[in-house]
Amino acid sequence: MKEGLSREDKIALSDTRAEGARSFLEDAEYSHDGERYRTSVNRSYYAVLHMARSLLVLIGVSPTSHEGVRTMLALHFVKDGQLSKEALAIFKELLDRRTDVDYGDYIVVDKQRSHDSLMKAKKFIAIVEKLRKRLVKEMKD
């Protein structure tokens, strides 16, 4: 990420990424309801990824890989207790599931696994959104 992003630009980009996360979550719900369970798992993960990136941009961090996002969340938010280890575990689990459904030739995803992924994504997004809003408020004060 460019070092020169202003506070306002960071907040605007964070808002855009958070909106993207909500859109991916909506796609995950539609896919689940349409019995497209592999797609629902994929979209659930991307909702989480976008929400994580919406948080990281606020501190000027923009990893270029999925693992980089996980690592930066741990380093900047879990290590100091702002984000729970549970939230990080959700990110990792959904990343693993997304990798399986995208690249596993014989992976079967049932309704329960899809629903579980969707619920975990919703939980992660709620946790991160609360932290994100607090950070944005602090940036504006």
N, C-alpha and C positions, 0 to 999 in steps of 0.2 A: 504494500500500500504506500502511496505517496505520503511522505512525512508532512507535507504542507496542508493536510486537510484541516480546515477550521473546526472549531467546536460545533458550529451550526451544520457544517457539512457532515460531520460524524453522526450527529443526531438524525439528520435527514436520511443518510444512508442506512442507519440502524432502523429507522422507521420503515424504510422500503423493504429491507430484509425481513423484518418482523411481519410485514404484510405478506410477503412471499411465503413465509412459513405458514401463515394462516391459510393461504391459498392451497399450498401443498397438503395441508391437513384436511381441507375440504375435499380435495381430490382423493385423498386416502379414504375418506368416509364414503364418497360416491362409489369408489372402486369396491370397497367392502360390501356395500349394499347391493352392488351389481354382481357379487360373487366372483370378482376378479381379485382374488386374495393375494396373489403374488404382486400385482400392481399396487394393492393397498399397502403391503409391507414396504415396498419401494418408496411410495409417496410418504408414508409415515416417517421413514428415515430422513427423506429430504426436507420434511417439515422441521425436524429436529436440527438438521444441519443448518438450515437458513436461520433458525432462531439462535443457534449458537453463534453464528457469524454476526448476527445483529448485536449481540452482546460484545463480542471481541472488537468490533470496529470502534466502539465507544472508547476503548483504550488504545486505539491506533494499531491494532494487531489484525493482520489479514493473511492467515495461513493459506498455502496453495494446495494442500492435500487434506483428505478426510482425517488421516491420523494426526496431521498438524493441528487441526481444529481441536481434536481430543486432547492433545498434549498441551496446547495453549489454554484450554479451559482448566485443565488440572493445575497448570503452573500459576495462572493469574487469578483463578476464582475458587478452586477447591482447596488449594494449599493454604489459603488464608481464611477459609471457612465461609466465604460469601456464598458459595454454591456447594450443595451436599455431594457426598460421594455417591449417593443413590442417583442423583441426576447424571453424574459422569458415567455410572454403570449403565443407565438407560441409553445414553448416547452410544456407548460401545456395543451394547447388545443389539441395538437397532442397526448399527453399521454392519455388524456381523450378519444379521438377518438379510439386510439389503444385498450384501455381497453374495450370500447363498442364493437368493432368488434371482439375481441378475446373471450370475455366472454358473450356477449349478444346473447341470443338464437334467438331473433326475430329482430335483427338489420339489416336493409336494407341500403346498401350504394349505392348511385347512382353515375353516371358518374361525376356530378358536385362536389359532396362531395369528391370524389377521387381526382379530378383535383385540388380542393382547397387545400387539404392536401399536394399534391405534390408541388404545388406552394409555400406553406408556408414552407415546408421542404427546398426547394431550397433557399428561402430567408434567413432562419435561417443559413443554411450552409454557404452562402456567407458572412453574417455578422460575424459569428464566425471564419471563415477562415481568414478574414482580421485581426481580433484581434489576432488569433493564430500566424499568420505570424509575426506580430509586436512583440509579446512576445518572439518568437523563436529568432528573430533578436536581441532583447535586451539581451537574454541569451547568445548569441554568442559574443556579443561586449565586 
